[in-house]
Amino acid sequence: MGAVREVVSGVLTWPWLSEPHGYDFNGYLVRDPGGNVCIDPVQVDDEVLATLGREGVAVVALTNRNHVRAAAAVRARTGARVLIHPADAPYARQQGAVIDGELVPGERVGPLTVVAVPGKSPGEVAFHWPERRLLIVGDAIIGNPPGACAFLREKVMDDPPRLRASVRALLALDFDVLLVGDGTPILGGAKERVAALCESVSA
């Protein structure tokens, strides 16, 4: 497990290597004066948990039902509220997650706008920071191989055509940086990589 580092200004990240996948899963902490937002917290060791405790976390925002991950540990340490789209909440609760509230597409969580990207699961969301031209995704897009975008295997998707349409719709947003839950973040030219992914599956 890697230490917490700043991936772009105001956004911290820490990785956890998923050996079955062969790439990192990533947790994020978005600093915000109104209360920091932790997105999809991956497994935490004592050092990472101590850092999150020092920084403070107001909200843990989960992009999908499969990214509960270390939400309970962060919630217990910081008192953060755990939020998820209501369509994915029942499954997350079945996995033992305590869910404190809902993520509603179009509303803001800290500086981030919640964007619906259903398909992998019905309640998958992404987070857009328009002022920073930054997009954070969970399982809608993965950053693998490094520098490129890909989809997860179709067998883990509820509705592959719907997911492809959801990702294509992301191209209407203004973003240059793509922070991914799975794989390697793309810190420049990200919209072009997502467009290339969409073209590759529609060809």
C-alpha positions in Angstrom: 0.0 0.0 0.0 1.3 3.4 -1.0 1.4 6.6 1.1 -1.0 9.4 0.6 0.2 11.9 -2.0 -1.2 14.9 -3.9 -2.1 13.8 -7.4 -3.3 17.3 -8.5 -3.5 20.5 -6.5 -6.0 20.0 -3.7 -6.7 16.3 -4.3 -4.9 13.6 -2.4 -4.8 9.9 -3.4 -3.5 6.6 -2.1 -3.3 3.3 -3.9 -3.9 -0.3 -3.1 -2.6 -2.9 -5.5 -5.2 -5.4 -6.6 -3.1 -8.4 -7.5 -5.9 -10.2 -9.4 -6.3 -7.2 -11.6 -2.6 -6.2 -11.9 -3.2 -2.6 -11.2 -3.9 -0.1 -8.4 -7.3 0.7 -6.9 -7.3 4.4 -5.8 -8.9 6.3 -3.0 -9.2 10.1 -3.2 -9.6 13.0 -0.8 -10.8 16.3 -2.2 -9.9 19.3 0.0 -12.8 21.7 0.4 -13.2 24.6 2.8 -16.8 23.4 3.5 -15.6 19.9 4.4 -13.3 17.5 2.7 -14.8 14.8 0.4 -13.3 11.2 0.4 -14.2 9.2 -2.7 -14.1 5.4 -2.9 -11.6 5.0 0.0 -9.5 1.9 -0.8 -8.0 -0.2 2.0 -6.2 1.9 4.6 -3.3 1.2 6.9 -2.7 3.1 10.1 -0.6 5.7 8.3 -3.3 6.5 5.7 -6.0 6.5 8.3 -4.0 8.9 10.5 -3.6 11.2 7.5 -7.3 11.2 6.7 -8.0 11.9 10.4 -5.6 14.9 10.4 -7.1 16.2 7.1 -10.7 15.6 8.2 -13.4 14.1 6.1 -17.0 15.4 6.1 -18.4 13.1 3.4 -17.4 9.7 2.0 -18.9 9.6 -1.5 -19.2 6.2 -3.2 -19.3 6.0 -7.0 -21.0 2.6 -7.0 -22.2 -0.4 -4.9 -18.8 -2.3 -5.3 -16.7 0.6 -4.0 -17.7 0.5 -0.3 -14.1 -0.7 0.3 -12.8 1.1 3.5 -15.8 3.4 3.9 -16.6 2.0 7.4 -13.0 2.6 8.6 -13.0 6.2 7.4 -16.4 6.8 8.8 -15.4 5.4 12.2 -12.2 7.5 12.3 -13.6 10.8 11.0 -17.3 10.8 11.7 -17.9 11.3 7.9 -21.3 10.7 6.4 -21.3 7.9 3.7 -23.3 8.8 0.6 -24.3 6.6 -2.4 -26.8 6.8 -5.2 -30.1 5.2 -3.9 -30.2 2.6 -6.7 -26.9 1.1 -5.4 -27.6 1.6 -1.7 -29.4 -1.8 -1.0 -26.5 -3.8 -2.4 -24.0 -1.7 -0.4 -25.9 -2.3 2.8 -26.0 -6.0 2.1 -22.2 -5.8 2.0 -22.2 -4.3 5.5 -22.0 -0.7 4.6 -23.6 2.0 6.8 -25.2 4.5 4.3 -26.1 7.9 5.8 -27.5 9.6 2.7 -28.0 9.8 -1.0 -26.0 11.1 -4.0 -28.4 12.9 -6.3 -27.2 13.6 -9.9 -27.1 17.3 -10.6 -26.4 18.2 -7.0 -23.1 19.1 -5.5 -20.9 17.3 -2.9 -18.3 19.8 -1.9 -17.0 21.3 -5.1 -18.1 18.3 -7.2 -21.2 17.9 -9.3 -22.7 14.4 -9.2 -23.1 12.9 -12.7 -25.1 9.8 -13.4 -23.3 7.1 -15.4 -25.5 4.0 -15.1 -24.7 0.7 -16.8 -22.1 -1.1 -14.8 -24.6 -0.8 -12.0 -27.8 1.3 -12.0 -26.5 3.8 -9.5 -23.0 4.4 -10.8 -22.0 8.1 -10.6 -19.0 10.2 -11.5 -18.0 13.5 -10.0 -17.2 16.6 -12.1 -15.3 19.6 -10.9 -16.0 22.1 -13.7 -13.8 24.9 -12.4 -10.9 22.5 -12.4 -11.8 20.7 -15.6 -11.5 17.5 -13.6 -13.6 14.3 -13.7 -13.5 11.5 -11.1 -14.9 8.1 -12.0 -15.3 4.7 -10.3 -16.0 1.7 -12.5 -17.4 3.6 -15.5 -13.9 3.9 -17.0 -10.6 2.3 -15.9 -7.1 3.7 -16.5 -5.5 0.6 -17.9 -3.1 0.3 -19.6 -1.5 3.5 -18.2 -2.2 6.5 -20.3 -5.3 5.0 -21.9 -8.9 4.4 -21.0 -10.8 1.1 -21.1 -14.0 -0.5 -19.9 -14.2 -3.4 -17.4 -15.2 -6.8 -18.8 -18.8 -6.9 -20.0 -19.5 -9.9 -17.7 -19.3 -7.6 -14.6 -21.6 -5.0 -16.1 -25.4 -5.0 -15.6 -26.0 -3.3 -18.9 -23.0 -2.8 -21.3 -24.8 -0.7 -24.0 -26.2 1.6 -21.3 -22.7 2.1 -19.8 -21.2 2.9 -23.2 -24.0 5.5 -23.7 -23.3 6.9 -20.3 -19.6 7.3 -20.9 -20.3 8.9 -24.3 -22.5 11.4 -22.6 -19.5 12.4 -20.4 -17.9 13.9 -23.5 -20.4 16.8 -23.1 -18.6 17.8 -19.9 -15.5 20.0 -19.9 -12.6 18.0 -18.4 -8.9 17.6 -19.0 -7.9 15.4 -16.0 -9.5 12.0 -15.3 -9.0 10.5 -11.8 -9.9 6.8 -11.9 -10.8 4.4 -9.2 -9.1 1.6 -11.0 -5.8 2.0 -12.8 -3.7 5.0 -13.6 -5.1 8.6 -13.5 -4.8 10.7 -16.7 -3.5 14.1 -15.8 -3.8 15.8 -19.2 -5.7 15.2 -22.4 -8.1 12.9 -20.7 -11.2 13.9 -22.8 -9.4 12.9 -26.0 -8.6 9.5 -24.4 -12.3 9.0 -23.4 -13.4 10.0 -26.9 -11.0 7.4 -28.4 -12.4 4.8 -26.1 -15.9 5.6 -27.3 -14.9 5.5 -30.9 -13.2 2.1 -30.4 -16.4 0.5 -29.2 -18.7 2.1 -31.8 -16.4 1.3 -34.8 
